[in-house]
């Protein structure tokens, strides 16, 4: 059985931590169907995207989300926290 997992690498050390965590999960023999999402402070700076509703809809069909650290000093405090983390938690009832 394969588990559908959404991967949000995030910013800074986030992608590195996610990469190493996935190695551990795969070493345990867990079959994963990974779906990567480019979200976080860097994406916001690039094109203003925080968390589109279309991605939230995709996430509803996943078994889990694996979230790395998000945010950069170049994004004002609260933007990513409200627009990504809180929106995700409220919309997905996490």
KEDREN-996168 format. One line per field, with one value per residue (C-alpha): residue number from 1; residue in one letter; x, z, y negated. Coordinates in nm, 3 decimals. Example, Ala and Ser with C-alpha at 12.3 -4.5 7.8 and 13.67 -1.06 7.14 Angstrom:
// residues 2
resi	1,2;
resn	A,S;
xx	1.230,1.367;
zz	0.780,0.714;
yy	0.450,0.106;
//
This chain:
// residues 94
resi	1,2,3,4,5,6,7,8,9,10,11,12,13,14,15,16,17,18,19,20,21,22,23,24,25,26,27,28,29,30,31,32,33,34,35,36,37,38,39,40,41,42,43,44,45,46,47,48,49,50,51,52,53,54,55,56,57,58,59,60,61,62,63,64,65,66,67,68,69,70,71,72,73,74,75,76,77,78,79,80,81,82,83,84,85,86,87,88,89,90,91,92,93,94;
resn	X,X,X,X,X,X,X,X,X,X,X,X,X,X,X,X,X,X,X,X,X,X,X,X,X,X,X,X,X,X,X,X,X,X,X,X,X,X,X,X,X,X,X,X,X,X,X,X,X,X,X,X,X,X,X,X,X,X,X,X,X,X,X,X,X,X,X,X,X,X,X,X,X,X,X,X,X,X,X,X,X,X,X,X,X,X,X,X,X,X,X,X,X,X;
xx	0.000,0.133,0.077,0.010,0.223,0.240,0.590,0.640,1.015,0.984,1.278,1.624,1.702,1.353,1.439,1.749,1.554,1.276,1.530,1.692,1.356,1.243,1.559,1.463,1.104,1.220,1.480,1.194,1.042,0.738,0.602,0.535,0.369,0.526,0.372,0.603,0.472,0.690,0.552,0.705,0.877,1.096,0.796,0.610,0.903,0.926,0.565,0.341,0.201,0.129,-0.130,-0.371,-0.714,-0.645,-0.356,-0.573,-0.820,-0.541,-0.427,-0.769,-0.695,-0.358,-0.287,-0.048,0.155,0.524,0.615,0.963,1.055,0.899,0.970,1.255,1.372,1.270,0.900,0.721,0.624,0.280,0.249,0.355,0.220,-0.131,-0.131,0.017,0.030,-0.295,-0.487,-0.370,-0.464,-0.809,-0.905,-0.787,-0.898,-0.548;
zz	0.000,-0.096,0.115,-0.070,0.102,0.024,0.069,0.153,0.177,0.282,0.335,0.489,0.654,0.575,0.250,0.406,0.704,0.480,0.256,0.550,0.704,0.378,0.375,0.715,0.607,0.290,0.483,0.698,0.382,0.375,0.023,-0.052,-0.338,-0.299,-0.422,-0.393,-0.334,-0.372,-0.090,0.173,0.203,-0.104,-0.325,-0.179,-0.264,-0.614,-0.726,-0.431,-0.393,-0.039,-0.050,-0.343,-0.282,-0.564,-0.365,-0.054,-0.262,-0.375,-0.016,0.085,-0.116,0.052,0.347,0.510,0.471,0.556,0.627,0.653,0.816,0.636,0.636,0.554,0.705,0.381,0.439,0.699,1.019,1.002,0.624,0.596,0.940,0.852,0.480,0.489,0.835,0.983,0.656,0.621,0.980,0.967,0.618,0.677,1.041,1.168;
yy	0.000,-0.342,-0.651,-0.979,-1.243,-1.614,-1.753,-2.122,-2.169,-2.531,-2.764,-2.772,-2.441,-2.305,-2.125,-1.966,-1.833,-1.701,-1.525,-1.346,-1.257,-1.100,-0.887,-0.747,-0.677,-0.505,-0.300,-0.174,-0.028,-0.254,-0.297,-0.664,-0.848,-1.194,-1.518,-1.822,-2.173,-2.482,-2.696,-2.922,-3.255,-3.212,-3.137,-3.435,-3.665,-3.516,-3.559,-3.648,-3.295,-3.179,-2.898,-2.879,-2.724,-2.478,-2.330,-2.302,-2.103,-1.867,-1.822,-1.692,-1.376,-1.311,-1.084,-1.332,-1.650,-1.669,-2.031,-2.175,-2.505,-2.802,-3.173,-3.405,-3.734,-3.908,-3.838,-4.052,-3.867,-3.710,-3.680,-3.315,-3.225,-3.344,-3.276,-2.926,-2.771,-2.901,-2.871,-2.511,-2.427,-2.585,-2.465,-2.107,-2.093,-2.014;
//
